[in-house]
Amino acid sequence: ASGGLLCSVLLTAVAFVSFLISRYATGMSAQMRWKPLRAGGSFGLAAALLCFGLAIALALAHFKIFLPLTVIRWAIPILLVVLGIETVLNVVLDIYRPRLKDQYSRAAFDSRLLGVINEPGGIFRTAATAIDYQFGFKVSQTWFYKLLEKAIAPLALFAGVTVYLLSCVVVVAPNEAAIIEHFGDPLDQAGQVRLIGPGLTFKWPWPVDIAHKYPTKKIMELNIGFVPKVNPRTGERIREPLLWGKGHYEAEHSVLVASAYTTTGRETQGAVPVSLVKA
């Protein structure tokens, strides 16, 4: 357990160093002569995010929460396969892509997918170039575009944090009740189950606290031994008078039940006292 926490701390340090290197390489790539560093900046940022996510997953595994670790275990190889396919496609497409003088040709290993994360403003620059061509004026020079380009990353971060903090709010409907688990434990410090009634409740964000809601006021029905007739339009059960000469349900099955009577004959000696009942 302590080894997992130590690895989590080391991965956090690696993520921080990778992030600094990524930002430095991306900043240098703004100059034409250092454009190839953009690929390193993108991969450095991806490594920083993966290391940070893995550090969080290892810390949660210390509290017996293994879902994030399982997700990352599958996400890393899938990401590597996708990046490998993208690199192969870039190599093939570069064969047919025209070369222009004094224009930088993007390297095959410079991932466009990672570039969206590393430089989100690049999407707006591409869109602005297309709009400039269509409308005949420099959209990229307008104050709104420049403001949006600078604010896109903070806005995306703010939106992500806001959505995550919404997990602190639990809305329980009038016909429901909720049990809140703290690191998988439904009991509070007093040893009582954290049962929440209808209304608005606040808790620690996911995955620290997890709320499980149940329809406690709803009458649940379990059919055993038969299949009821259901209205195909409404999905509700059709209830009809039960007559001896008519089938009661859509399908009926024989049910083996215990019997209070025992037989004394030699042929049935030792037999299990059961009866076969038709539903």
C-alpha positions in Angstrom: 0.0 0.0 0.0 2.8 2.4 0.9 4.6 1.5 -2.4 1.6 2.6 -4.4 1.5 6.0 -2.6 5.3 6.4 -3.2 4.8 5.7 -6.9 1.9 8.2 -6.9 4.2 10.9 -5.5 7.0 10.1 -8.0 4.6 10.2 -10.9 3.3 13.6 -9.8 6.9 14.9 -9.9 7.4 13.3 -13.4 4.2 14.9 -14.6 5.3 18.4 -13.3 8.7 18.1 -15.0 7.1 16.9 -18.2 4.6 19.7 -18.2 7.4 22.3 -17.8 9.4 20.8 -20.7 6.2 20.6 -22.8 5.5 24.3 -22.3 9.1 25.3 -23.0 9.1 23.3 -26.3 5.8 24.6 -27.4 6.8 28.2 -26.7 10.1 27.7 -28.7 8.1 26.2 -31.6 6.5 29.5 -32.2 9.7 30.5 -34.1 10.0 29.0 -37.6 13.5 27.5 -37.0 12.2 25.6 -33.9 8.9 24.4 -35.4 9.9 20.7 -35.0 9.9 21.1 -31.2 6.1 21.3 -31.4 5.9 17.5 -31.7 8.0 17.1 -28.5 5.8 19.6 -26.7 2.6 17.7 -27.6 4.0 14.4 -26.5 5.4 16.0 -23.3 2.0 17.3 -22.4 0.4 13.9 -23.1 3.0 12.3 -20.9 2.3 14.8 -18.1 -1.4 14.2 -18.3 -1.1 10.5 -18.2 1.4 10.5 -15.3 -0.8 12.8 -13.4 -3.9 10.7 -14.1 -1.9 7.5 -13.1 -0.8 9.2 -9.9 -4.4 9.9 -9.0 -5.4 6.4 -9.9 -2.7 4.8 -7.7 -3.8 7.1 -4.8 -7.4 6.0 -5.2 -6.3 2.3 -5.4 -4.9 2.8 -1.9 -8.5 3.3 -0.8 -9.7 0.2 -2.7 -11.0 2.2 -5.7 -9.6 0.4 -8.7 -11.9 1.8 -11.5 -9.6 4.7 -12.6 -6.6 2.4 -12.7 -8.5 -0.1 -14.9 -9.5 2.7 -17.2 -5.9 4.0 -17.6 -4.6 0.5 -18.1 -6.8 0.3 -21.2 -6.5 3.9 -22.3 -2.7 3.9 -22.6 -2.3 1.1 -25.1 -5.3 2.3 -27.1 -3.8 5.8 -27.3 -0.5 4.3 -28.5 -2.2 2.3 -31.2 -4.2 5.4 -32.4 -1.0 7.5 -32.4 0.8 4.8 -34.3 -1.9 4.6 -37.0 -1.9 8.4 -37.2 1.9 8.4 -37.8 1.6 5.8 -40.6 -1.2 7.8 -42.3 0.9 11.0 -42.0 3.8 9.2 -43.7 1.6 8.0 -46.6 -0.1 11.4 -47.0 3.2 13.3 -46.9 4.2 11.5 -50.1 1.4 13.2 -52.0 1.4 16.5 -50.1 3.0 19.3 -52.2 6.0 21.1 -50.8 6.0 24.9 -50.9 9.1 27.0 -50.7 9.7 28.8 -47.3 6.7 27.0 -45.8 7.1 24.6 -42.9 6.1 21.0 -43.7 4.7 19.3 -40.6 6.6 16.2 -39.6 4.8 12.8 -39.7 5.5 12.2 -36.0 3.9 15.6 -35.1 0.5 14.3 -33.9 -2.5 16.4 -35.0 -4.5 14.7 -32.3 -2.2 15.7 -29.5 -1.8 19.1 -31.1 -5.5 19.8 -30.3 -4.7 19.4 -26.6 -1.3 21.1 -26.7 -2.4 24.1 -28.8 -6.2 24.4 -28.7 -5.9 27.8 -30.3 -4.7 26.1 -33.5 -8.3 25.0 -34.2 -9.4 28.7 -34.2 -6.5 29.7 -36.4 -7.5 27.1 -38.9 -11.1 28.2 -38.8 -10.1 31.8 -39.0 -8.0 31.1 -42.1 -10.9 29.4 -43.8 -13.2 32.3 -42.9 -10.7 34.8 -44.1 -10.7 33.1 -47.4 -14.5 32.9 -47.6 -15.3 36.4 -46.5 -12.3 38.3 -47.8 -11.2 40.0 -44.5 -8.9 39.1 -41.6 -11.1 37.5 -39.0 -8.0 36.5 -37.1 -7.2 40.2 -36.6 -10.5 41.1 -34.9 -10.6 41.8 -31.1 -13.2 39.1 -30.5 -11.1 36.3 -32.1 -8.0 37.4 -30.2 -10.0 37.4 -27.0 -11.5 34.0 -27.7 -8.1 32.5 -28.6 -6.6 33.6 -25.3 -9.6 32.6 -23.2 -10.4 29.2 -24.8 -8.1 27.3 -22.4 -9.3 29.0 -19.2 -12.9 28.7 -20.3 -12.5 25.0 -21.0 -10.7 24.5 -17.7 -13.5 26.4 -15.9 -16.2 24.3 -17.6 -14.4 21.1 -16.7 -14.0 22.1 -13.0 -17.6 23.3 -12.9 -18.9 20.0 -14.3 -16.8 18.0 -11.9 -18.0 20.1 -8.9 -21.6 19.3 -9.9 -20.9 15.8 -8.5 -21.0 17.4 -5.1 -24.7 18.0 -5.5 -27.2 15.2 -5.0 -30.8 15.6 -5.9 -33.1 13.0 -4.4 -36.6 12.8 -5.8 -39.7 12.7 -3.6 -40.1 8.9 -4.1 -36.4 8.1 -3.6 -33.8 7.7 -0.8 -30.1 7.8 -1.2 -27.1 6.1 0.5 -23.8 8.0 0.4 -20.6 6.0 0.5 -17.4 7.6 1.6 -14.5 5.8 0.0 -16.9 2.8 -0.4 -18.0 2.9 3.3 -21.8 3.7 3.8 -21.3 4.2 7.6 -20.6 7.6 9.1 -18.3 8.2 12.2 -21.2 7.3 14.5 -21.6 3.9 12.8 -24.9 4.9 11.2 -25.8 4.5 7.5 -25.6 7.8 5.7 -29.3 7.7 4.5 -30.5 10.8 2.7 -34.2 11.6 2.1 -35.8 13.6 -0.6 -34.3 17.1 -1.3 -31.0 18.7 -2.2 -27.9 17.4 -0.4 -24.2 18.2 -0.7 -21.3 15.7 -0.5 -17.7 15.4 -1.3 -17.0 15.2 -5.1 -16.7 11.9 -6.9 -15.0 9.5 -6.3 -14.6 10.5 -2.6 -18.3 10.2 -2.0 -20.7 8.2 -4.2 -24.5 8.4 -3.9 -26.7 5.5 -4.7 -30.4 6.4 -5.2 -33.2 3.9 -4.8 -37.0 4.3 -5.5 -38.1 3.3 -2.0 -41.7 4.5 -2.6 -42.2 2.5 -5.7 -43.9 -0.8 -5.5 -41.8 -3.5 -7.1 -43.4 -6.7 -8.4 -41.6 -9.9 -9.1 -43.4 -12.6 -11.1 -42.4 -16.2 -10.3 -43.7 -19.1 -12.3 -45.6 -17.2 -15.0 -45.3 -14.5 -17.6 -48.0 -11.8 -17.2 -50.0 -10.4 -20.1 -48.7 -6.9 -21.0 -50.3 -4.1 -23.0 -47.9 -3.6 -25.9 -48.8 0.1 -26.1 -48.5 1.2 -22.4 -46.3 -1.6 -21.1 -48.7 -2.1 -18.2 -49.8 -5.5 -16.9 -53.3 -6.6 -18.1 -55.3 -7.8 -15.1 -58.3 -10.1 -15.8 -60.6 -12.3 -13.7 -59.0 -15.7 -12.8 -61.2 -18.5 -14.2 -60.5 -22.2 -13.9 -61.3 -23.0 -17.5 -59.1 -20.3 -18.9 -55.4 -19.6 -18.9 -54.5 -16.9 -16.4 -51.3 -15.6 -17.9 -49.3 -15.4 -21.1 -47.3 -18.4 -20.1 -47.4 -20.6 -17.0 -44.6 -22.8 -15.6 -44.6 -25.6 -13.1 -43.0 -24.7 -9.8 -41.5 -27.2 -7.4 -42.4 -26.4 -3.8 -41.9 -28.1 -0.4 -44.8 -30.1 0.9 -45.9 -30.6 4.5 -47.2 -34.1 3.8 -44.9 -37.3 3.6 -45.7 -40.6 2.1 -45.3 -43.9 3.9 -45.3 -46.4 1.0 -42.3 -48.5 0.3 -42.0 -47.3 -3.2 -41.8 -43.6 -2.1 -39.7 -44.2 0.9 -36.9 -41.6 1.2 -38.4 -39.3 -1.4 -38.2 -35.6 -0.9 -41.5 -34.1 0.3 -42.3 -31.8 -2.6 -45.2 -30.9 -4.7 -45.5 -29.7 -8.3 -47.7 -26.6 -8.5 -48.9 -24.8 -11.6 -48.6 -21.1 -11.3 
